[in-house]
Amino acid sequence: MLRNRKATLNFVRELDAFSKISETYQETRTSGAAITIICFGIITALIYLEITYFLTPKIQYKYDVDTDYDGKLKINIDMTVAMTCDMIGADILDVTNQNTHSFGHLDEEPTWFELSPQQRIFWDSMKHVNTYIREEHYTLHTVLWTSRSTSLFGGMPLREVQPDREHDACRLHGTLFVNKVAGNFHITAGKSIPHPRGHAHLSLFLRDEDYNFTHRIEHFSFGDPATGIIDPLDGDEKIALKNYQIYQYFIQIVPTHVDTTETNTNTYQYSVTEQDREVNHGGGSHGVPGIYFKYDMSSIKVHVQSVRQFWSQFLVRLCAIVGGVFATSGIINILVSSTIDIFSCRLISISQNKISTPN
């Protein structure tokens, strides 16, 4: 029994599926050493890139029907209008003719529309960055979804010096909760008055020169903040050249569930188209001057998920990298060695011909 075990062990030791050439028959060259060093460098770089790729989550999108019809829609607003707070009124009316202004709270803060130097620097920076993101976000979406920040900027800095004049603008900021149906958030002249069929705004006491719907939108979003969400209206500023100006924002809201390594929440994205015109009843341009955000809900819900490779795929890719580079380096080594041999033989042949040629 012991002899059989020893014989088996000796057989296993001598078993070699890959026959090896004796070192006395091997020829080492400088080119082979150089190729080996380059090969190990390439393998190290590729393994590093593969590990980085494995550790970086990938964003995956799925779509289904939004079935949460009875929920509430959260609207976050922070904007400034170049009219005093006693001259304007903000309100929401949805398609069910329900005045939903009582849900939530919207503060009216007297302020000055002209920004201080530090505030102007902050605003121009935010406007520039947000404009770039809106135009180029298709190249930045992965970075935004996997980032840790829900906002690239903080709030507007405080004024360094208070102006020595009366307030000429009104800052509207707060959160409103509305039904998940199409609606219209609007800011017009005069305070709203309850009405059996909706509501109206009393603005008979205003003069023509009092109308000025120049406005600046610092933040306008729906739902809870989440990483990766781009709010197209942030950093928007409109200067009214006419007193009776109407600004309309047509918003399409998309319910979104974000499930990444940084956050897991239900929120909303939106797209917007803008239109502004002068109200001139004599010229056929009718309407009520003001700022109107007309929003509607999409029936499709977007699921944003971060996914990673499986460990098995990662190991297979690593093995493929190492094996592929080694195999390729072997082929390159053979080609280089053959090329060197051919040129060496030609040089030797030329030298011998010169020596054998009589003077």
Disulfide bonds with the S-S distance in Angstrom:
Cys85-Cys170 2.10
